[in-house]
Every structure is written in C-alpha cells, then in structure tokens.
Amino acid sequence: MRNMPLIQALLENGHHLEIISTGRALTVLKRRFGDVCQYHDVPSVFCPYTESRHLTLNVLFSLPAILFSLHQARRISERIIRKGRYDVVISDCRLDVYDQVENSFLINHQLRIKTFFGAQQVIEAWLCRMMSRYGKVIVPDFPHSENMSGVLSHDLLFFDSDRVAYIGILSNLKKRDCKKDIDCFISISRPEPQRTVLERKILAHARFLPGTIVIAGGNPDITEVKTFSGVTYYGYLSPARQEEMMNRASFFISRSGYTTLMELAEMDMKAALLIPMPGQTEQEYLADYYESRGWFHHTHQDRLSLQTDIEACQGFKGFSPPWRTEESVRKFMDVVGCRR
C-alpha cells in the first residue's frame, strides 16, 4: 500500500495518527502498525465491478448508488473528524475524508478520467469541484514530461497549478540485492470478479512456461500453497513476501494498476508484462501509455497467450524515476507541514 511510507514518516516525526479505512486495506494497516495508531472502520464509496468490458457504462448506471454511498461515508467520517479535532487531515483517494480547506490534503494520481473527449472535460471539472475541499492535491508522480500518469494528472484544464503538488512515486516495496532465482513472478490482484477470471487464464498457461514460476493469487481468504509442473501457487502473499518475490524475479506479470507501476519503478524492474483489467479505463490507458513510451509491453486479458506475450516484451526498458520513495516522502512532509 503506497501510503505506508507516509504513515511511517509521520509516526517517526512524533505525530499521533488515527486512520480511517475499511476491508482488506484496514486489516493490512492494523497488521503493519498495530496499536501505535487508532483505527476507524468506515465503508468506502461503492464501486460496481463486472465481468463485462463495459465498466464505464456500469458506473454511469450505478451513479445513484455511488453518490449515496459517498454521502453515507461522509456522514460517518465527518463525525469522527469533528470529534477528533485534528490538526491535519490527509486522505488517500477518499473524497469523504476532509476537514477545513486549510488543514485538508488529498493524495490522488487521477485528476482526470480518460474517456471520450467531451466527457473527459466534464469529469475533470466535476473532480476539480469535489477536490476543492482540500487545500492541496498531492500527486504521487513527477511534474515534468517524463512522468508516470500521463494525462490522468498532467496538462490539467480546471485545476489551479498552485493547488497541485507533485511529490514523486510512493512505494511500500523496496529494491533489495538478492539472487534472481525466480524466472517469472505473476501477481494477480483484486477486485473480483476479474481477479478470478484472470487467475483461471494464468493457471491454464503457466504450466507451459520454462523455468521457475511463482504465482500470487491475491486472495487473502486462501492461505494454501500448491506446486505443479514447475509452478508454485500462493493463494495470498503478505506485502513483505510480495517484496521478496519481486526482488527474486527476473520477469514480472501483473495488472497495470498505478500502485503496481510505482512499485516497478521503485524496484527498477525492466522486464514486465502488463494485463489491464477489462473495462477499467485507468489501467487500459496506463498500459497503452507505457507501451507507447517503450517502458513495458501489455496484452489484453481476452487475448492472453503467456509464451507469446513474454517474447514480445523484448526491447522494453522499464521506467527509471528521477527520484524514489525516500525523496518523495520528504517532499510530502514539507507539503503537509508535518516535519519536526
């Protein structure tokens, strides 16, 4: 989780933290930070995932449910914030968590949603209005042309430049020197139902790959380990074990989620195949963007052929960031004014 280095930095600077989260994210945070922090379980905004490729249409049809869930989450978050009377409120992509403009900060890499042009402008204007409740929008990306999020957070039409702070990438995983004894590490992330759809395709192809193959199923409800035809399958790996496998792997396969892409940059991974979630416009855009820059090759889930797709990754160079998480954390602390 990308915000863990920020939480750690705030704690090391002597701040008391209370965390609003829910579901698996809340469980992971509790395991990492224990009773050093106080936690509040507040359901987040409803997001309608589907097996079809028409996620955008599904979101539009589900808009009343989305707005209702945002309203409900805000009611609970507001009570917590008013009671706590916090000096600073920092939200990572949760539009229900804010206090006064002066002491509220939003971390978000998607200030524009990639879609057809007219709607793209309308959505950016709406997002700008929603994010006006925060004094600063903190973007985990670089401010110049060699950046990781492309049009999702650059060349903005409606955001004032002085309200947007680019701090650089954030990654909870770190590069370590170790033996490369895994030929291919495949990480299959949530959400459902597309996690299971991709997992079935991966398992059907992985047994035919040469070398040592490790698969992380991304399902925290499954703790079993299976071995077959040179493949080791873990139902779920903790962040620490995920970091270990990525450091040991010569080649990596995953979704093209932004957090994963920042991890690839942080760990200086050069050989990877991206498989965007069908209908998820952000992942599809990022996969196309990285392909066009010559950083990573991608393939579509319904056309997946692992042996052929891995061969097609030859010649891609990965993304080399101007600075990494350690420097990004320092910039973050300066933006929110929490350095002691």
C-alpha positions, 0 to 999 in steps of 0.5 A: 500500500503506497501510503505506508511510507507516509504513515511511517514518516509521520509516526517517526516525526512524533505525530499521533495518527488515527486512520480511517479505512475499511476491508482488506486495506484496514486489516493490512494497516492494523497488521503493519502498525498495530496499536501505535495508531487508532483505527476507524472502520468506515465503508468506502464509496461503492464501486460496481465491478463486472465481468463485462468490458463495459465498466464505464457504462456500469458506473454511469448506471450505478451513479445513484448508488455511488453518490449515496454511498459517498454521502453515507461515508461522509456522514460517518467520517465527518463525525469522527473528524469533528470529534477528533479535532485534528490538526491535519487531515490527509486522505488517500483517494477518499473524497469523504475524508476532509476537514477545513480547506486549510488543514485538508490534503488529498493524495490522488494520481487521477485528476482526470478520467480518460474517456471520450473527449467531451466527457473527459472535460466534464469529469475533470471539472466535476473532480476539480469541484469535489477536490476543492475541499482540500487545500492541496492535491498531492500527486504521487508522480513527477511534474515534468514530461517524463512522468508516470500518469500521463494525462490522468494528472498532467496538462490539467484544464480546471485545476489551479497549478498552485493547488497541485503538488507533485511529490514523486512515486510512493512505494511500500516495496523496496529494491533489495540485492538478492539472487534472481532465482525466480524466472517469472513472478505473476501477481494477480490482484483484486477486485473480483470478479476479474481477479478470478477470471484472470487467475483461471487464464494464468493457471491454464498457461503457466504450466507451459512456461520454462523455468521457475514460476511463482504465482500470487493469487491475491486472495487473502481468504486462501492461505494454501500453497500448491506446486505443479509442473514447475509452478508454485501457487500462493493463494495470498502473499503478505506485502513483505513476501510480495517484496521478496518475490519481486526482488527474486524475479527476473520477469514480472506479470501483473495488472497495470494498476498505478500502485503496481507501476510505482512499485516497478519503478521503485524496484527498477524492474525492466522486464514486465508484462502488463494485463489491464483489467477489462473495462477499467479505463485507468489501467487500459490507458496506463498500459497503452501509455507505457507501451507507447513510451517503450517502458513495458509491453501489455496484452489484453486479458481476452487475448492472453497467450503467456509464451507469446506475450513474454517474447514480445516484451523484448526491447522494453526498458522499464521506467527509471524515476528521477527520484524514489520513495525516500525523496518523495516522502520528504517532499510530502512532509514539507507539503503537509507541514508535518516535519519536526 
